[in-house]
Amino acid sequence: MSQPKLLNVTEEIVHGLVRFLLFSSDYQTFCHCEHCELNIVANVLNKLPSNYVSSIQERNDVYNKLKNSIYINIVNKEIIHAIHSVGKEPGH
Ligand SMILES: [Zn+2]
């Protein structure tokens, strides 16, 4: 049994995808600073249901369940929307 730990699996997935998309060639003209990156992640997380777990084992189960093309497509759409709205008003 691993140590109990509070994790939002949605946050982990969203943050990984935001980094991936933001650093892809499609978005090279957008600001890549940490402020904008986290602003985008926060925007997306406010739109999606959270998936909290309290152990690494549960995290792995939920992660594998969420890693499907339907869910990833929904998340990607929200991320693209957030990249554009943060890009318009970076707030720095
Ligand atoms: Zn920035």
PDB file of the backbone (N, CA, C, O) and the ligand in Angstrom, with CONECT records:
HET     ZN  A 101       1
ATOM      1  N   MET A   1       0.843  -1.203   0.000  1.00  0.00           N
ATOM      2  CA  MET A   1       0.000   0.000   0.000  1.00  0.00           C
ATOM      3  C   MET A   1       0.875   1.249   0.000  1.00  0.00           C
ATOM      4  O   MET A   1       1.736   1.408   0.866  1.00  0.00           O
ATOM      5  N   SER A   2       0.656   2.138  -0.973  1.00  0.00           N
ATOM      6  CA  SER A   2       1.430   3.375  -1.005  1.00  0.00           C
ATOM      7  C   SER A   2       0.833   4.386  -0.041  1.00  0.00           C
ATOM      8  O   SER A   2      -0.292   4.221   0.432  1.00  0.00           O
ATOM      9  N   GLN A   3       1.591   5.428   0.246  1.00  0.00           N
ATOM     10  CA  GLN A   3       1.132   6.511   1.125  1.00  0.00           C
ATOM     11  C   GLN A   3      -0.115   7.168   0.542  1.00  0.00           C
ATOM     12  O   GLN A   3      -0.205   7.356  -0.671  1.00  0.00           O
ATOM     13  N   PRO A   4      -1.088   7.523   1.406  1.00  0.00           N
ATOM     14  CA  PRO A   4      -2.234   8.259   0.883  1.00  0.00           C
ATOM     15  C   PRO A   4      -1.797   9.617   0.344  1.00  0.00           C
ATOM     16  O   PRO A   4      -0.926  10.276   0.912  1.00  0.00           O
ATOM     17  N   LYS A   5      -2.410  10.020  -0.752  1.00  0.00           N
ATOM     18  CA  LYS A   5      -2.021  11.273  -1.396  1.00  0.00           C
ATOM     19  C   LYS A   5      -3.233  11.804  -2.147  1.00  0.00           C
ATOM     20  O   LYS A   5      -3.914  11.055  -2.848  1.00  0.00           O
ATOM     21  N   LEU A   6      -3.502  13.099  -2.000  1.00  0.00           N
ATOM     22  CA  LEU A   6      -4.645  13.700  -2.675  1.00  0.00           C
ATOM     23  C   LEU A   6      -4.226  14.204  -4.059  1.00  0.00           C
ATOM     24  O   LEU A   6      -3.350  15.058  -4.189  1.00  0.00           O
ATOM     25  N   LEU A   7      -4.869  13.658  -5.073  1.00  0.00           N
ATOM     26  CA  LEU A   7      -4.509  14.005  -6.451  1.00  0.00           C
ATOM     27  C   LEU A   7      -5.764  14.216  -7.278  1.00  0.00           C
ATOM     28  O   LEU A   7      -6.749  13.490  -7.139  1.00  0.00           O
ATOM     29  N   ASN A   8      -5.714  15.225  -8.142  1.00  0.00           N
ATOM     30  CA  ASN A   8      -6.781  15.417  -9.118  1.00  0.00           C
ATOM     31  C   ASN A   8      -6.250  14.919 -10.465  1.00  0.00           C
ATOM     32  O   ASN A   8      -5.409  15.564 -11.093  1.00  0.00           O
ATOM     33  N   VAL A   9      -6.752  13.769 -10.891  1.00  0.00           N
ATOM     34  CA  VAL A   9      -6.220  13.157 -12.116  1.00  0.00           C
ATOM     35  C   VAL A   9      -6.510  14.044 -13.323  1.00  0.00           C
ATOM     36  O   VAL A   9      -5.719  14.090 -14.265  1.00  0.00           O
ATOM     37  N   THR A  10      -7.650  14.755 -13.297  1.00  0.00           N
ATOM     38  CA  THR A  10      -7.961  15.690 -14.388  1.00  0.00           C
ATOM     39  C   THR A  10      -6.844  16.724 -14.519  1.00  0.00           C
ATOM     40  O   THR A  10      -6.423  17.051 -15.629  1.00  0.00           O
ATOM     41  N   GLU A  11      -6.365  17.238 -13.378  1.00  0.00           N
ATOM     42  CA  GLU A  11      -5.315  18.251 -13.396  1.00  0.00           C
ATOM     43  C   GLU A  11      -4.038  17.709 -14.048  1.00  0.00           C
ATOM     44  O   GLU A  11      -3.399  18.388 -14.852  1.00  0.00           O
ATOM     45  N   GLU A  12      -3.688  16.489 -13.689  1.00  0.00           N
ATOM     46  CA  GLU A  12      -2.483  15.884 -14.256  1.00  0.00           C
ATOM     47  C   GLU A  12      -2.594  15.765 -15.780  1.00  0.00           C
ATOM     48  O   GLU A  12      -1.663  16.108 -16.508  1.00  0.00           O
ATOM     49  N   ILE A  13      -3.737  15.279 -16.246  1.00  0.00           N
ATOM     50  CA  ILE A  13      -3.943  15.091 -17.683  1.00  0.00           C
ATOM     51  C   ILE A  13      -3.967  16.445 -18.394  1.00  0.00           C
ATOM     52  O   ILE A  13      -3.324  16.620 -19.429  1.00  0.00           O
ATOM     53  N   VAL A  14      -4.712  17.402 -17.831  1.00  0.00           N
ATOM     54  CA  VAL A  14      -4.828  18.719 -18.469  1.00  0.00           C
ATOM     55  C   VAL A  14      -3.464  19.403 -18.548  1.00  0.00           C
ATOM     56  O   VAL A  14      -3.109  19.965 -19.584  1.00  0.00           O
ATOM     57  N   HIS A  15      -2.703  19.357 -17.456  1.00  0.00           N
ATOM     58  CA  HIS A  15      -1.403  20.031 -17.464  1.00  0.00           C
ATOM     59  C   HIS A  15      -0.467  19.430 -18.515  1.00  0.00           C
ATOM     60  O   HIS A  15       0.235  20.155 -19.220  1.00  0.00           O
ATOM     61  N   GLY A  16      -0.466  18.115 -18.609  1.00  0.00           N
ATOM     62  CA  GLY A  16       0.367  17.442 -19.615  1.00  0.00           C
ATOM     63  C   GLY A  16      -0.023  17.836 -21.031  1.00  0.00           C
ATOM     64  O   GLY A  16       0.840  18.095 -21.870  1.00  0.00           O
ATOM     65  N   LEU A  17      -1.331  17.881 -21.298  1.00  0.00           N
ATOM     66  CA  LEU A  17      -1.801  18.222 -22.645  1.00  0.00           C
ATOM     67  C   LEU A  17      -1.586  19.695 -22.964  1.00  0.00           C
ATOM     68  O   LEU A  17      -1.286  20.038 -24.108  1.00  0.00           O
ATOM     69  N   VAL A  18      -1.735  20.579 -21.964  1.00  0.00           N
ATOM     70  CA  VAL A  18      -1.495  22.006 -22.192  1.00  0.00           C
ATOM     71  C   VAL A  18      -0.043  22.204 -22.605  1.00  0.00           C
ATOM     72  O   VAL A  18       0.228  22.917 -23.571  1.00  0.00           O
ATOM     73  N   ARG A  19       0.900  21.581 -21.887  1.00  0.00           N
ATOM     74  CA  ARG A  19       2.323  21.698 -22.240  1.00  0.00           C
ATOM     75  C   ARG A  19       2.560  21.202 -23.653  1.00  0.00           C
ATOM     76  O   ARG A  19       3.243  21.848 -24.448  1.00  0.00           O
ATOM     77  N   PHE A  20       1.986  20.045 -23.954  1.00  0.00           N
ATOM     78  CA  PHE A  20       2.192  19.437 -25.265  1.00  0.00           C
ATOM     79  C   PHE A  20       1.680  20.359 -26.376  1.00  0.00           C
ATOM     80  O   PHE A  20       2.382  20.600 -27.357  1.00  0.00           O
ATOM     81  N   LEU A  21       0.449  20.876 -26.219  1.00  0.00           N
ATOM     82  CA  LEU A  21      -0.150  21.719 -27.259  1.00  0.00           C
ATOM     83  C   LEU A  21       0.543  23.069 -27.371  1.00  0.00           C
ATOM     84  O   LEU A  21       0.828  23.548 -28.468  1.00  0.00           O
ATOM     85  N   LEU A  22       0.812  23.680 -26.208  1.00  0.00           N
ATOM     86  CA  LEU A  22       1.402  25.016 -26.203  1.00  0.00           C
ATOM     87  C   LEU A  22       2.773  25.016 -26.881  1.00  0.00           C
ATOM     88  O   LEU A  22       3.149  26.000 -27.518  1.00  0.00           O
ATOM     89  N   PHE A  23       3.516  23.924 -26.748  1.00  0.00           N
ATOM     90  CA  PHE A  23       4.852  23.859 -27.341  1.00  0.00           C
ATOM     91  C   PHE A  23       4.852  23.215 -28.729  1.00  0.00           C
ATOM     92  O   PHE A  23       5.915  22.991 -29.308  1.00  0.00           O
ATOM     93  N   SER A  24       3.664  22.916 -29.264  1.00  0.00           N
ATOM     94  CA  SER A  24       3.603  22.390 -30.629  1.00  0.00           C
ATOM     95  C   SER A  24       3.681  23.559 -31.609  1.00  0.00           C
ATOM     96  O   SER A  24       3.499  24.712 -31.219  1.00  0.00           O
ATOM     97  N   SER A  25       3.951  23.264 -32.874  1.00  0.00           N
ATOM     98  CA  SER A  25       4.188  24.335 -33.852  1.00  0.00           C
ATOM     99  C   SER A  25       2.943  25.203 -34.072  1.00  0.00           C
ATOM    100  O   SER A  25       3.061  26.372 -34.438  1.00  0.00           O
ATOM    101  N   ASP A  26       1.745  24.631 -33.849  1.00  0.00           N
ATOM    102  CA  ASP A  26       0.505  25.400 -34.043  1.00  0.00           C
ATOM    103  C   ASP A  26       0.421  26.633 -33.151  1.00  0.00           C
ATOM    104  O   ASP A  26      -0.212  27.623 -33.517  1.00  0.00           O
ATOM    105  N   TYR A  27       1.059  26.577 -31.980  1.00  0.00           N
ATOM    106  CA  TYR A  27       0.896  27.650 -30.990  1.00  0.00           C
ATOM    107  C   TYR A  27       2.206  28.356 -30.673  1.00  0.00           C
ATOM    108  O   TYR A  27       2.363  28.930 -29.596  1.00  0.00           O
ATOM    109  N   GLN A  28       3.153  28.312 -31.619  1.00  0.00           N
ATOM    110  CA  GLN A  28       4.467  28.897 -31.323  1.00  0.00           C
ATOM    111  C   GLN A  28       4.428  30.419 -31.189  1.00  0.00           C
ATOM    112  O   GLN A  28       5.348  31.013 -30.627  1.00  0.00           O
ATOM    113  N   THR A  29       3.352  31.066 -31.710  1.00  0.00           N
ATOM    114  CA  THR A  29       3.275  32.528 -31.592  1.00  0.00           C
ATOM    115  C   THR A  29       2.688  32.961 -30.242  1.00  0.00           C
ATOM    116  O   THR A  29       2.714  34.148 -29.915  1.00  0.00           O
ATOM    117  N   PHE A  30       2.160  32.011 -29.453  1.00  0.00           N
ATOM    118  CA  PHE A  30       1.571  32.357 -28.157  1.00  0.00           C
ATOM    119  C   PHE A  30       2.650  32.412 -27.077  1.00  0.00           C
ATOM    120  O   PHE A  30       3.685  31.754 -27.186  1.00  0.00           O
ATOM    121  N   CYS A  31       2.393  33.209 -26.025  1.00  0.00           N
ATOM    122  CA  CYS A  31       3.344  33.308 -24.918  1.00  0.00           C
ATOM    123  C   CYS A  31       3.451  31.949 -24.210  1.00  0.00           C
ATOM    124  O   CYS A  31       2.446  31.279 -23.971  1.00  0.00           O
ATOM    125  N   HIS A  32       4.689  31.557 -23.882  1.00  0.00           N
ATOM    126  CA  HIS A  32       4.943  30.257 -23.255  1.00  0.00           C
ATOM    127  C   HIS A  32       5.411  30.373 -21.812  1.00  0.00           C
ATOM    128  O   HIS A  32       5.947  29.412 -21.261  1.00  0.00           O
ATOM    129  N   CYS A  33       5.214  31.549 -21.184  1.00  0.00           N
ATOM    130  CA  CYS A  33       5.715  31.698 -19.811  1.00  0.00           C
ATOM    131  C   CYS A  33       4.863  30.867 -18.849  1.00  0.00           C
ATOM    132  O   CYS A  33       3.762  30.430 -19.185  1.00  0.00           O
ATOM    133  N   GLU A  34       5.407  30.658 -17.636  1.00  0.00           N
ATOM    134  CA  GLU A  34       4.726  29.812 -16.657  1.00  0.00           C
ATOM    135  C   GLU A  34       3.388  30.419 -16.245  1.00  0.00           C
ATOM    136  O   GLU A  34       2.422  29.704 -15.978  1.00  0.00           O
ATOM    137  N   HIS A  35       3.347  31.758 -16.196  1.00  0.00           N
ATOM    138  CA  HIS A  35       2.119  32.454 -15.826  1.00  0.00           C
ATOM    139  C   HIS A  35       0.994  32.084 -16.810  1.00  0.00           C
ATOM    140  O   HIS A  35      -0.103  31.716 -16.392  1.00  0.00           O
ATOM    141  N   CYS A  36       1.274  32.184 -18.106  1.00  0.00           N
ATOM    142  CA  CYS A  36       0.261  31.870 -19.117  1.00  0.00           C
ATOM    143  C   CYS A  36      -0.076  30.381 -19.118  1.00  0.00           C
ATOM    144  O   CYS A  36      -1.239  30.000 -19.257  1.00  0.00           O
ATOM    145  N   GLU A  37       0.949  29.544 -18.963  1.00  0.00           N
ATOM    146  CA  GLU A  37       0.718  28.091 -18.948  1.00  0.00           C
ATOM    147  C   GLU A  37      -0.258  27.718 -17.824  1.00  0.00           C
ATOM    148  O   GLU A  37      -1.224  26.989 -18.053  1.00  0.00           O
ATOM    149  N   LEU A  38      -0.001  28.220 -16.614  1.00  0.00           N
ATOM    150  CA  LEU A  38      -0.868  27.877 -15.482  1.00  0.00           C
ATOM    151  C   LEU A  38      -2.232  28.550 -15.592  1.00  0.00           C
ATOM    152  O   LEU A  38      -3.233  28.002 -15.130  1.00  0.00           O
ATOM    153  N   ASN A  39      -2.277  29.738 -16.202  1.00  0.00           N
ATOM    154  CA  ASN A  39      -3.537  30.424 -16.437  1.00  0.00           C
ATOM    155  C   ASN A  39      -4.429  29.565 -17.359  1.00  0.00           C
ATOM    156  O   ASN A  39      -5.631  29.430 -17.127  1.00  0.00           O
ATOM    157  N   ILE A  40      -3.824  29.000 -18.387  1.00  0.00           N
ATOM    158  CA  ILE A  40      -4.551  28.126 -19.312  1.00  0.00           C
ATOM    159  C   ILE A  40      -5.043  26.876 -18.570  1.00  0.00           C
ATOM    160  O   ILE A  40      -6.202  26.483 -18.703  1.00  0.00           O
ATOM    161  N   VAL A  41      -4.153  26.260 -17.791  1.00  0.00           N
ATOM    162  CA  VAL A  41      -4.532  25.056 -17.032  1.00  0.00           C
ATOM    163  C   VAL A  41      -5.704  25.372 -16.098  1.00  0.00           C
ATOM    164  O   VAL A  41      -6.659  24.599 -16.023  1.00  0.00           O
ATOM    165  N   ALA A  42      -5.637  26.503 -15.388  1.00  0.00           N
ATOM    166  CA  ALA A  42      -6.704  26.883 -14.451  1.00  0.00           C
ATOM    167  C   ALA A  42      -8.032  27.091 -15.179  1.00  0.00           C
ATOM    168  O   ALA A  42      -9.081  26.642 -14.719  1.00  0.00           O
ATOM    169  N   ASN A  43      -7.972  27.779 -16.321  1.00  0.00           N
ATOM    170  CA  ASN A  43      -9.179  28.004 -17.119  1.00  0.00           C
ATOM    171  C   ASN A  43      -9.847  26.691 -17.514  1.00  0.00           C
ATOM    172  O   ASN A  43     -11.065  26.546 -17.411  1.00  0.00           O
ATOM    173  N   VAL A  44      -9.036  25.740 -17.967  1.00  0.00           N
ATOM    174  CA  VAL A  44      -9.576  24.453 -18.423  1.00  0.00           C
ATOM    175  C   VAL A  44     -10.136  23.671 -17.234  1.00  0.00           C
ATOM    176  O   VAL A  44     -11.199  23.059 -17.336  1.00  0.00           O
ATOM    177  N   LEU A  45      -9.414  23.691 -16.099  1.00  0.00           N
ATOM    178  CA  LEU A  45      -9.867  22.926 -14.932  1.00  0.00           C
ATOM    179  C   LEU A  45     -11.188  23.453 -14.385  1.00  0.00           C
ATOM    180  O   LEU A  45     -11.954  22.699 -13.786  1.00  0.00           O
ATOM    181  N   ASN A  46     -11.461  24.736 -14.585  1.00  0.00           N
ATOM    182  CA  ASN A  46     -12.739  25.293 -14.136  1.00  0.00           C
ATOM    183  C   ASN A  46     -13.902  24.848 -15.014  1.00  0.00           C
ATOM    184  O   ASN A  46     -15.062  25.012 -14.637  1.00  0.00           O
ATOM    185  N   LYS A  47     -13.600  24.288 -16.177  1.00  0.00           N
ATOM    186  CA  LYS A  47     -14.652  23.859 -17.107  1.00  0.00           C
ATOM    187  C   LYS A  47     -14.934  22.358 -17.019  1.00  0.00           C
ATOM    188  O   LYS A  47     -15.985  21.890 -17.459  1.00  0.00           O
ATOM    189  N   LEU A  48     -13.994  21.614 -16.451  1.00  0.00           N
ATOM    190  CA  LEU A  48     -14.115  20.153 -16.475  1.00  0.00           C
ATOM    191  C   LEU A  48     -14.359  19.602 -15.066  1.00  0.00           C
ATOM    192  O   LEU A  48     -13.891  20.180 -14.085  1.00  0.00           O
ATOM    193  N   PRO A  49     -15.092  18.485 -14.965  1.00  0.00           N
ATOM    194  CA  PRO A  49     -15.259  17.879 -13.641  1.00  0.00           C
ATOM    195  C   PRO A  49     -13.917  17.351 -13.112  1.00  0.00           C
ATOM    196  O   PRO A  49     -13.128  16.782 -13.866  1.00  0.00           O
ATOM    197  N   SER A  50     -13.670  17.544 -11.818  1.00  0.00           N
ATOM    198  CA  SER A  50     -12.437  17.027 -11.229  1.00  0.00           C
ATOM    199  C   SER A  50     -12.567  15.518 -10.999  1.00  0.00           C
ATOM    200  O   SER A  50     -13.673  14.981 -10.934  1.00  0.00           O
ATOM    201  N   ASN A  51     -11.435  14.857 -10.879  1.00  0.00           N
ATOM    202  CA  ASN A  51     -11.410  13.414 -10.598  1.00  0.00           C
ATOM    203  C   ASN A  51     -10.397  13.167  -9.492  1.00  0.00           C
ATOM    204  O   ASN A  51      -9.282  12.707  -9.738  1.00  0.00           O
ATOM    205  N   TYR A  52     -10.813  13.486  -8.251  1.00  0.00           N
ATOM    206  CA  TYR A  52      -9.899  13.344  -7.119  1.00  0.00           C
ATOM    207  C   TYR A  52      -9.770  11.899  -6.676  1.00  0.00           C
ATOM    208  O   TYR A  52     -10.745  11.148  -6.642  1.00  0.00           O
ATOM    209  N   VAL A  53      -8.544  11.529  -6.336  1.00  0.00           N
ATOM    210  CA  VAL A  53      -8.258  10.212  -5.762  1.00  0.00           C
ATOM    211  C   VAL A  53      -7.339  10.421  -4.570  1.00  0.00           C
ATOM    212  O   VAL A  53      -6.765  11.495  -4.385  1.00  0.00           O
ATOM    213  N   SER A  54      -7.209   9.358  -3.755  1.00  0.00           N
ATOM    214  CA  SER A  54      -6.394   9.513  -2.545  1.00  0.00           C
ATOM    215  C   SER A  54      -5.261   8.501  -2.450  1.00  0.00           C
ATOM    216  O   SER A  54      -4.667   8.335  -1.384  1.00  0.00           O
ATOM    217  N   SER A  55      -4.954   7.824  -3.551  1.00  0.00           N
ATOM    218  CA  SER A  55      -3.776   6.946  -3.554  1.00  0.00           C
ATOM    219  C   SER A  55      -3.258   6.802  -4.969  1.00  0.00           C
ATOM    220  O   SER A  55      -3.978   7.040  -5.939  1.00  0.00           O
ATOM    221  N   ILE A  56      -1.992   6.409  -5.073  1.00  0.00           N
ATOM    222  CA  ILE A  56      -1.371   6.237  -6.384  1.00  0.00           C
ATOM    223  C   ILE A  56      -2.071   5.118  -7.161  1.00  0.00           C
ATOM    224  O   ILE A  56      -2.236   5.205  -8.377  1.00  0.00           O
ATOM    225  N   GLN A  57      -2.480   4.060  -6.439  1.00  0.00           N
ATOM    226  CA  GLN A  57      -3.170   2.954  -7.101  1.00  0.00           C
ATOM    227  C   GLN A  57      -4.452   3.440  -7.785  1.00  0.00           C
ATOM    228  O   GLN A  57      -4.701   3.142  -8.953  1.00  0.00           O
ATOM    229  N   GLU A  58      -5.256   4.195  -7.031  1.00  0.00           N
ATOM    230  CA  GLU A  58      -6.487   4.758  -7.600  1.00  0.00           C
ATOM    231  C   GLU A  58      -6.172   5.696  -8.754  1.00  0.00           C
ATOM    232  O   GLU A  58      -6.869   5.713  -9.769  1.00  0.00           O
ATOM    233  N   ARG A  59      -5.101   6.482  -8.580  1.00  0.00           N
ATOM    234  CA  ARG A  59      -4.688   7.405  -9.639  1.00  0.00           C
ATOM    235  C   ARG A  59      -4.440   6.636 -10.926  1.00  0.00           C
ATOM    236  O   ARG A  59      -4.882   7.059 -11.994  1.00  0.00           O
ATOM    237  N   ASN A  60      -3.739   5.514 -10.838  1.00  0.00           N
ATOM    238  CA  ASN A  60      -3.435   4.727 -12.036  1.00  0.00           C
ATOM    239  C   ASN A  60      -4.717   4.197 -12.686  1.00  0.00           C
ATOM    240  O   ASN A  60      -4.853   4.227 -13.910  1.00  0.00           O
ATOM    241  N   ASP A  61      -5.654   3.713 -11.868  1.00  0.00           N
ATOM    242  CA  ASP A  61      -6.920   3.192 -12.414  1.00  0.00           C
ATOM    243  C   ASP A  61      -7.696   4.292 -13.139  1.00  0.00           C
ATOM    244  O   ASP A  61      -8.161   4.102 -14.263  1.00  0.00           O
ATOM    245  N   VAL A  62      -7.828   5.454 -12.473  1.00  0.00           N
ATOM    246  CA  VAL A  62      -8.609   6.553 -13.062  1.00  0.00           C
ATOM    247  C   VAL A  62      -7.900   7.087 -14.308  1.00  0.00           C
ATOM    248  O   VAL A  62      -8.533   7.374 -15.324  1.00  0.00           O
ATOM    249  N   TYR A  63      -6.573   7.213 -14.210  1.00  0.00           N
ATOM    250  CA  TYR A  63      -5.790   7.702 -15.345  1.00  0.00           C
ATOM    251  C   TYR A  63      -6.015   6.823 -16.567  1.00  0.00           C
ATOM    252  O   TYR A  63      -6.239   7.334 -17.664  1.00  0.00           O
ATOM    253  N   ASN A  64      -5.959   5.522 -16.389  1.00  0.00           N
ATOM    254  CA  ASN A  64      -6.159   4.602 -17.514  1.00  0.00           C
ATOM    255  C   ASN A  64      -7.582   4.677 -18.068  1.00  0.00           C
ATOM    256  O   ASN A  64      -7.793   4.532 -19.273  1.00  0.00           O
ATOM    257  N   LYS A  65      -8.557   4.903 -17.185  1.00  0.00           N
ATOM    258  CA  LYS A  65      -9.941   5.039 -17.626  1.00  0.00           C
ATOM    259  C   LYS A  65     -10.138   6.318 -18.445  1.00  0.00           C
ATOM    260  O   LYS A  65     -10.858   6.322 -19.444  1.00  0.00           O
ATOM    261  N   LEU A  66      -9.485   7.409 -18.006  1.00  0.00           N
ATOM    262  CA  LEU A  66      -9.674   8.697 -18.674  1.00  0.00           C
ATOM    263  C   LEU A  66      -8.891   8.821 -19.976  1.00  0.00           C
ATOM    264  O   LEU A  66      -9.256   9.599 -20.857  1.00  0.00           O
ATOM    265  N   LYS A  67      -7.808   8.046 -20.092  1.00  0.00           N
ATOM    266  CA  LYS A  67      -6.949   8.150 -21.281  1.00  0.00           C
ATOM    267  C   LYS A  67      -7.618   7.484 -22.486  1.00  0.00           C
ATOM    268  O   LYS A  67      -7.091   6.509 -23.021  1.00  0.00           O
ATOM    269  N   ASN A  68      -8.764   7.998 -22.914  1.00  0.00           N
ATOM    270  CA  ASN A  68      -9.395   7.464 -24.118  1.00  0.00           C
ATOM    271  C   ASN A  68      -9.660   8.627 -25.055  1.00  0.00           C
ATOM    272  O   ASN A  68      -9.723   9.778 -24.624  1.00  0.00           O
ATOM    273  N   SER A  69      -9.816   8.326 -26.342  1.00  0.00           N
ATOM    274  CA  SER A  69      -9.848   9.397 -27.345  1.00  0.00           C
ATOM    275  C   SER A  69     -11.036  10.333 -27.163  1.00  0.00           C
ATOM    276  O   SER A  69     -10.928  11.522 -27.464  1.00  0.00           O
ATOM    277  N   ILE A  70     -12.171   9.825 -26.677  1.00  0.00           N
ATOM    278  CA  ILE A  70     -13.344  10.692 -26.506  1.00  0.00           C
ATOM    279  C   ILE A  70     -13.058  11.757 -25.445  1.00  0.00           C
ATOM    280  O   ILE A  70     -13.304  12.945 -25.655  1.00  0.00           O
ATOM    281  N   TYR A  71     -12.535  11.307 -24.305  1.00  0.00           N
ATOM    282  CA  TYR A  71     -12.241  12.248 -23.221  1.00  0.00           C
ATOM    283  C   TYR A  71     -11.137  13.227 -23.633  1.00  0.00           C
ATOM    284  O   TYR A  71     -11.253  14.430 -23.399  1.00  0.00           O
ATOM    285  N   ILE A  72     -10.074  12.712 -24.242  1.00  0.00           N
ATOM    286  CA  ILE A  72      -8.946  13.568 -24.641  1.00  0.00           C
ATOM    287  C   ILE A  72      -9.401  14.618 -25.656  1.00  0.00           C
ATOM    288  O   ILE A  72      -8.923  15.752 -25.623  1.00  0.00           O
ATOM    289  N   ASN A  73     -10.313  14.256 -26.550  1.00  0.00           N
ATOM    290  CA  ASN A  73     -10.855  15.230 -27.509  1.00  0.00           C
ATOM    291  C   ASN A  73     -11.600  16.360 -26.818  1.00  0.00           C
ATOM    292  O   ASN A  73     -11.454  17.526 -27.183  1.00  0.00           O
ATOM    293  N   ILE A  74     -12.406  16.006 -25.809  1.00  0.00           N
ATOM    294  CA  ILE A  74     -13.141  17.024 -25.043  1.00  0.00           C
ATOM    295  C   ILE A  74     -12.154  17.964 -24.364  1.00  0.00           C
ATOM    296  O   ILE A  74     -12.322  19.183 -24.398  1.00  0.00           O
ATOM    297  N   VAL A  75     -11.113  17.386 -23.741  1.00  0.00           N
ATOM    298  CA  VAL A  75     -10.114  18.181 -23.027  1.00  0.00           C
ATOM    299  C   VAL A  75      -9.354  19.077 -24.009  1.00  0.00           C
ATOM    300  O   VAL A  75      -9.142  20.259 -23.739  1.00  0.00           O
ATOM    301  N   ASN A  76      -8.949  18.514 -25.137  1.00  0.00           N
ATOM    302  CA  ASN A  76      -8.202  19.302 -26.128  1.00  0.00           C
ATOM    303  C   ASN A  76      -9.003  20.499 -26.623  1.00  0.00           C
ATOM    304  O   ASN A  76      -8.447  21.580 -26.815  1.00  0.00           O
ATOM    305  N   LYS A  77     -10.317  20.313 -26.832  1.00  0.00           N
ATOM    306  CA  LYS A  77     -11.156  21.422 -27.276  1.00  0.00           C
ATOM    307  C   LYS A  77     -11.147  22.552 -26.256  1.00  0.00           C
ATOM    308  O   LYS A  77     -11.022  23.722 -26.619  1.00  0.00           O
ATOM    309  N   GLU A  78     -11.279  22.200 -24.972  1.00  0.00           N
ATOM    310  CA  GLU A  78     -11.261  23.219 -23.911  1.00  0.00           C
ATOM    311  C   GLU A  78      -9.889  23.903 -23.852  1.00  0.00           C
ATOM    312  O   GLU A  78      -9.803  25.110 -23.622  1.00  0.00           O
ATOM    313  N   ILE A  79      -8.831  23.135 -24.060  1.00  0.00           N
ATOM    314  CA  ILE A  79      -7.472  23.708 -23.998  1.00  0.00           C
ATOM    315  C   ILE A  79      -7.265  24.712 -25.129  1.00  0.00           C
ATOM    316  O   ILE A  79      -6.735  25.801 -24.908  1.00  0.00           O
ATOM    317  N   ILE A  80      -7.680  24.348 -26.328  1.00  0.00           N
ATOM    318  CA  ILE A  80      -7.504  25.247 -27.475  1.00  0.00           C
ATOM    319  C   ILE A  80      -8.270  26.547 -27.238  1.00  0.00           C
ATOM    320  O   ILE A  80      -7.773  27.638 -27.519  1.00  0.00           O
ATOM    321  N   HIS A  81      -9.484  26.409 -26.718  1.00  0.00           N
ATOM    322  CA  HIS A  81     -10.289  27.586 -26.380  1.00  0.00           C
ATOM    323  C   HIS A  81      -9.540  28.452 -25.356  1.00  0.00           C
ATOM    324  O   HIS A  81      -9.468  29.672 -25.510  1.00  0.00           O
ATOM    325  N   ALA A  82      -8.992  27.830 -24.326  1.00  0.00           N
ATOM    326  CA  ALA A  82      -8.293  28.570 -23.256  1.00  0.00           C
ATOM    327  C   ALA A  82      -6.999  29.200 -23.769  1.00  0.00           C
ATOM    328  O   ALA A  82      -6.675  30.320 -23.372  1.00  0.00           O
ATOM    329  N   ILE A  83      -6.251  28.519 -24.636  1.00  0.00           N
ATOM    330  CA  ILE A  83      -5.016  29.086 -25.193  1.00  0.00           C
ATOM    331  C   ILE A  83      -5.345  30.389 -25.916  1.00  0.00           C
ATOM    332  O   ILE A  83      -4.620  31.376 -25.792  1.00  0.00           O
ATOM    333  N   HIS A  84      -6.439  30.384 -26.669  1.00  0.00           N
ATOM    334  CA  HIS A  84      -6.812  31.591 -27.406  1.00  0.00           C
ATOM    335  C   HIS A  84      -7.288  32.693 -26.475  1.00  0.00           C
ATOM    336  O   HIS A  84      -6.943  33.856 -26.683  1.00  0.00           O
ATOM    337  N   SER A  85      -8.077  32.359 -25.447  1.00  0.00           N
ATOM    338  CA  SER A  85      -8.592  33.443 -24.595  1.00  0.00           C
ATOM    339  C   SER A  85      -7.471  34.004 -23.713  1.00  0.00           C
ATOM    340  O   SER A  85      -7.455  35.208 -23.455  1.00  0.00           O
ATOM    341  N   VAL A  86      -6.540  33.178 -23.246  1.00  0.00           N
ATOM    342  CA  VAL A  86      -5.400  33.701 -22.484  1.00  0.00           C
ATOM    343  C   VAL A  86      -4.465  34.484 -23.416  1.00  0.00           C
ATOM    344  O   VAL A  86      -3.904  35.506 -23.022  1.00  0.00           O
ATOM    345  N   GLY A  87      -4.302  33.997 -24.652  1.00  0.00           N
ATOM    346  CA  GLY A  87      -3.442  34.680 -25.627  1.00  0.00           C
ATOM    347  C   GLY A  87      -3.916  36.091 -25.934  1.00  0.00           C
ATOM    348  O   GLY A  87      -3.115  36.989 -26.192  1.00  0.00           O
ATOM    349  N   LYS A  88      -5.255  36.274 -25.899  1.00  0.00           N
ATOM    350  CA  LYS A  88      -5.823  37.587 -26.162  1.00  0.00           C
ATOM    351  C   LYS A  88      -5.558  38.547 -25.021  1.00  0.00           C
ATOM    352  O   LYS A  88      -5.303  39.732 -25.233  1.00  0.00           O
ATOM    353  N   GLU A  89      -5.623  38.015 -23.794  1.00  0.00           N
ATOM    354  CA  GLU A  89      -5.399  38.847 -22.594  1.00  0.00           C
ATOM    355  C   GLU A  89      -4.475  38.126 -21.633  1.00  0.00           C
ATOM    356  O   GLU A  89      -4.934  37.530 -20.659  1.00  0.00           O
ATOM    357  N   PRO A  90      -3.169  38.175 -21.899  1.00  0.00           N
ATOM    358  CA  PRO A  90      -2.218  37.418 -21.065  1.00  0.00           C
ATOM    359  C   PRO A  90      -2.152  37.900 -19.624  1.00  0.00           C
ATOM    360  O   PRO A  90      -1.726  37.140 -18.754  1.00  0.00           O
ATOM    361  N   GLY A  91      -2.555  39.127 -19.337  1.00  0.00           N
ATOM    362  CA  GLY A  91      -2.552  39.612 -17.958  1.00  0.00           C
ATOM    363  C   GLY A  91      -1.152  39.839 -17.405  1.00  0.00           C
ATOM    364  O   GLY A  91      -0.952  39.767 -16.193  1.00  0.00           O
ATOM    365  N   HIS A  92      -0.188  40.109 -18.264  1.00  0.00           N
ATOM    366  CA  HIS A  92       1.152  40.500 -17.794  1.00  0.00           C
ATOM    367  C   HIS A  92       1.845  41.312 -18.860  1.00  0.00           C
ATOM    368  O   HIS A  92       2.983  41.741 -18.668  1.00  0.00           O
TER     369      HIS A  92
HETATM  370 ZN    ZN A 101       2.918  34.774 -20.646  1.00  0.00          ZN2+
END
